Amino acid sequence: MFIILIIGLGCSMKGLITKEGNKQLSKVALYIVNPMLIFMSYQDCEYSSTLLKGLLWSFLLSGISFGVMILLSTLIISQKRPEHSLERFSVVYSNCGFIGMPLIRGIYGTEGVLYLTAYITLFNILVWTHGYMTMKESRDFKSFVKAASSPSVIAVFIGLVFYLAQIRLPDVLHTSLQYVSDMNTPLAMLIAGSATAQTNIIKALKNKALYMVSVYKLLALPLVAFLLVHFLPAPHMVKMVVLIASACPVATTGTMFAIQFDKNPERCSEFFAVTTLLSGITLPIVTMLGEML
């Protein structure tokens, strides 16, 4: 995966992927490929009460994980800090779709992706409500409508209906949609690599807040949340999926909100780029610690 990220970085440095081109690729991934992978994860799993129970556990553990991280972010990052809204958002919301989905698919297969859809559903709802209001620094509950109508959330509900009703796609359609679904990993890594290349990493490393955000986002908060749910009688794979999803690098959504609310989007881009690079080291460590517990 990270070899593909480096390829994306090289493509951007050579001008093969421009900043505008990367935005277009991101739209394709966000509105087509990512939702397709979510939907196909339901198609590729045979219905069983065990899987359904695991999915319900995933919703519960994801909710607890987000609740813990939101609470801790408000306690450890003072409101007196000039960019507290950016920092609080960044330590809570991860790139669970672009980075988490291909990683979890590689480790746990389609069953892992199925459990990840619960985390992604809650992510979309919370990022457009709590996250949106955190960055805007005001209450705006109209954004809940945006969350409920996002492509990934729609894909979850359509996929779940097909899964529960045991509706299988015809082979020709299934194969075609699977090709689109399989684009997720290489496309996501190319996008991440290109975005990283467009950030001044040397300048970013001079910012002390970057180190605080990186430690909290990639290690501290996900592990604390994992320890709190570790003793619940949920399947181990579900616990690991939630842990990996929460330990992914900073979400790109933060940059979008920062642009919208004039909140220093360059800083958000730095958080994303550096945590993406560091996650190549921290994600294996977090995964190893989770498997040991």
N, C-alpha and C positions, 0 to 999 in steps of 0.2 A: 504493500500500500504506500509506504513512504518513498519507495523508489519512484512510483508514479507521481507523487507529490513533487519530487525533485525534477522530474521531467516537465511538470507544469511550471515550476519555477524557471527552468531553462527556456521554455517556450515564451514565457513572458519577457525574460531578459533579452531574448533575440527578436522580440516584436511579433512573434507568431500569434500570441494572444494579447490583445490590447486591453486596456482598462474597460472600455465600452464592450469589447467582445466578451470579457469575463462576466460582465453584468448579464449579457444575453445568455451565456451558458448557465449562469445561476438561475435564471428564469426557467430555462428548460428543465434543469434539475429539480427546482422547487415545485413547478406546476405540472410536470409530466412524469419524469423519471422516478422521483421520490414517492409520490402517491401510487404509481404503478407497482413499485416494489412492495409497498404496504399491502395493496390489494392482492398481489400475487402470493404474498406470504400466507394468506388465508387459503388460497387455492392449492398451495403445495403441501398443506398439512391436512391429514385425514382427521375427520371429526372424532373427538373422544372427550369423555367427561373429564379426564385427567388434564388435557390441554385447556379446556374451558376453565377449570378450577385454577390452573396456573395463570391464565390470563386475568382472572379476577384478583388473584394475589398480586399480580403485577400492577394493576390499577391501585390497589391499597398501598403497596410498598412505594410506588412512585409518588403517591400523594403524601405519604409520611416523609419521604426524602425531600421533596420540594418544601414541605412545611418546615422541616428542620433547617434547611439551607436559607430559607427566607428569614426565619427568626434569627439565626446566627449572623446573617449579613447585617441586620439592623443593630445587633449588639456589638459586633466587632469593628464596624466601620462607622465612625462618628459622623453625625450630620453636619458637624462643623468643618469637615474636610471640603475644600472647594469643589471637588468632583466626586462627591459621595454617591450621587445618583448613578454615575457611570460605573463606579467601583462595585456598588451593591448589585446592580444588574449583572455585571460581568461575572461575579463569583457564584451567582445562582443559575444563570441560564447557559446551557452548553450547546455545542454544535452536535447534538445527538442524532440529527438526521444525516448530514453530510459525512461526518466522521464516525459516529457511533454505529450507524446502520451497516456499512460495509465491514466494519471491524467485528461486530457481533455476528453478522452473517458468516464471516470467515471462521469464527470460533465455534458457534453453536448452531449454525445452519438456519433453515427456515423456521424452526421452532423458536429459536432465539429472537428472530425478527418479529415473530408473532407476539412474543411478550414485550418486545420493544415498542410495538404500536401503542400500548397503553401509556408508556412514558411519553411518547411523542404527542399523543392526544392531550394529556395534561399539560405538556409543555406549550402547545399551541394555545390552549385556553388561558393559561397563566401568563404567558409572555405578552398576550394582547390585552390583559386586564391588569394584573399586578405589575408586570414589567413595563407596560405602556405608561401606567400612572407613576411608577418610580422614576422613569426618565423624564416625564412631563412635569413631575412634582406637583400633580393635582389629580383629582378624581375624575374619571371619565368612563362610566360603565357602558357607554355606547360601543366601546371597542370590543365588548364581549361578542357582539354580532360578527365582527371580523374574525374572531377566533373560531366561532362555530362554523363559519362558512369557508375556512381555509381548505385547500385541496387535500392536505394530509388527513385532516379530521374527517372530511367527507369520505375519503378512501377507507378509513377505518370502519365507518359505519356501513358502507356498502359491502366491504369485505366481510364484516361480521354477519350481515344478513345472509350473504351467500354461504358462509361457513355454517351457520346454524341451520339453514334450510338445506344444506348439503347440495347446493347447485354447483355443478362443474361446467366449466367452459368447454366448447368443442375443441378438439385437438388443434385445428388450424389456428383458431383465435388464441388459444392458450400459448402456443408456440410463438406467435407474433408478439404478444404482450410480454412474454418471458424475455424475448430479445431486448425489448425496451427496458424492462426491469433490470437486466444484467448490466446495463450501461451505468448503473448507479455508482459502483465503486470507482472505475476509472475516471468517470466524469467528475465526481466529487473531489477526488484527489488532484486532478488537473486544475480545478477551480481553486482549491485551497493553496496549491503551489503558486498559481498565478497571483492570487491575492497577497501572498507572503512576499513575493518579489516586488510588489508595488508599494511596500512599506519600508521606510528607512529604519532598518533594524538597529544600526549603530546609535542613532538618535534615541530610539526607544529604550535601549539598555541604560541610558543615563537617567531614566525616570524611576525613582525609588518605588512609586506606587505599583509599577509593573511587577516587581518581585512579590509584593504583598498579594496582589490579585492572583498571580501565578500559583503561589503556595496554597492559598485558600481554595482556588478553583480546581486545581489539578490533584491536590492531595488531601488537605485538612478537612474541608466540608464534606466531600463524598465519603471519606473514611469514617467520620463521626456519624453521618447518617446511616452508613452500612452497619456500624456497631450497634446502633439503636434498633435496627430491624433484624439483626442477625439471629436473635433468639426466638423470633416468630416461626411457627411451623410451616413456612412457605418452602416450595421447592428451591434447592440450591441454585439451579440455573436462573430462576427468576431473580433471586437476590443478586447474582453476578451481573445479570443484564442491567438491572437498575444501577448497580455500582459503576459499571463501565460507562453507561449513558451519562451519569452525573459527573464523571471524572473526565469527560471529553473537554477539549478546549473551548474558549469563549465563543458564544453564538454570534454569528454575523448579523443577526437581527439588531443587536445593539448599535452597530454603525448606522443602520437605516434610521433608527429612532433618534440617534444623535444628530444626524443631518436634519431631520424634521424639526427638532426642538433646539437647534443651535447649541449643542452640548459637547463640542470638541470631537467631531467624528474621527479626526486623526488619532486621538488617544485610543478610541475604541478599535481602530484598525491595528494599532500597535499591540493592544491586548490580544486581539485575535491572532495576529501573525506570530508573536512570540510564544503564546501558549500552544499554538498549533505545532510549532517546532519542538517545544519542550515535551509535548504529549507523546512524542516518539520514544521518550525515555520514561516518562511517568506512567503511561497507560500499562506497559508491561509490569511495572512495579506494583501498581494498584491491583492489577489482575492477579498477580502472584500472591499478594497479601490476602486478597479475598478468598482465593482457593485454599490458603493455609488455615484460615479461621474456621 
